[in-house]
Amino acid sequence: MIVELRKKSQITLPKEIVSKLHLETGDHFDAREKNGVIYLIPVSVYPKKYIDDLNIEIDSLKDDLKSGKEIVFDNVDSLLKKLG
C-alpha cells in the first residue's frame, strides 16, 4: 500500500492495517529504520512507577521461589491481582 509523507513528517496508515491490528487514536509506536526500511512497531506505554512496582513484586516472587516456597495461582486473574 502506498502512503504519502505530509507536512510535519506525518503519514496516514491504511484503514485495513488499522483495523487488522486493532489500532486506536493515541496508540504509540516504536519507529526504526534498518537498511532503508522503516518499521513501525506498536508498543504499550506505562508509567515508570507502575513498572517499578511490578519489578518489586516480581523480585519478591522470585525470592519466594528461591526459598522453596510453592507459589500456586488458580487462574490468571489471581496472578494479576497478586501483581498489581
WORACOR-V425658 format. One line per field, one symbol per residue. phi: phi as a letter, one per 30 degrees, with the letter a starting at -180 (. if undefined). A space follows every 50 residues. Layout:
phi=???
This chain:
phi=.cbcdcehhcbcdeeddedechdbejdcbccbbbhicccccdbccbdedd dddddddddddddedddjddcbcdadddddddda
